[in-house]
């Protein structure tokens, strides 16, 4: 494997992470087609998304517990997981009669994503000892764009069978995995980390600064993935109420979610001048306000008001993602930083499952006009937690 100059490493990691994380919402992008194969399956949107999240949580814990990226080359771990995730993603194209098998394939895809997203960050930290905050902004931005990309792929392949979206995202993951393997050797700052110790890393919550940053992140996660998961449903509902609008749902789903990738990068840059906490609080407050104002704009007569509102929500909802990672890392116990970050990450993604299922359940019980106001609970509690401790 040829060594690559450090200056060219970050773009390769960012592009590879984008390519591989395109698998995350691949099932969501073709949900309307998958539903036709399982007409009796209920809650498929919520369950498909939740299984990917559950797989990611399980994978993150397993990878951390066995210190996989410490025992083995992180680049090789990324490569193997990128290949495996592509194959499990491809498996949903098989003619399966049982929806549980479909959910299993999404779970396994999420499991392997645990060897892509966190490991990609570790690879970056092995190369960039200084300026990691800015690097995290680009890496999280790549995750957001990757999450959005299947919706764009669906737009371009609208006249083809839905399986082309799955073929495309699997091919992208294979490409990203090979790029890391071929062009990104282990970094010069690579060090062996500690094995996962649940009881020990729980001690981080005794620190007020760590606790407030972690709870801010939890509030952010309550909102973010549920907004992403239900965004196509929001647009579909608008089209049904305003037949003359006929918005291109896959295209605008991509644009709204993908805009968050730009705000991640911008948020990372702004935090260097104004501080991570300040920018994170502004973003969290803005997205929380969007939740509260959703009855006014999601059902507005003006399609322009709707789209401007959704873009503001998409931009603000993700701008704080890398900032919370930075705040949590900064306040984590030095000797337990890796395990503490793993625990916070896992709790955050577990919260997304609860949020998605709660919104799915409430959608059958309450007026849809006020449904997404429930997401404001996360940002409000997150802001209250952040106000307890001043971070730099």
Secondary structure as UniProt FT lines:
FT   HELIX           6..8
FT   HELIX           9..21
FT   TURN            22..25
FT   HELIX           26..29
FT   HELIX           31..37
FT   TURN            39..40
FT   HELIX           44..65
FT   TURN            66..67
FT   HELIX           68..71
FT   HELIX           74..90
FT   HELIX           91..93
FT   HELIX           99..113
FT   TURN            114..116
FT   HELIX           117..127
FT   HELIX           132..156
FT   TURN            157..159
FT   HELIX           163..183
FT   TURN            188..189
FT   HELIX           198..201
FT   HELIX           202..206
FT   HELIX           208..241
FT   TURN            243..245
FT   HELIX           249..274
FT   HELIX           276..297
FT   TURN            298..299
FT   HELIX           303..319
FT   HELIX           321..331
FT   HELIX           334..336
FT   HELIX           337..362
FT   TURN            363..365
FT   HELIX           368..375
FT   HELIX           376..386
FT   TURN            387..388
//
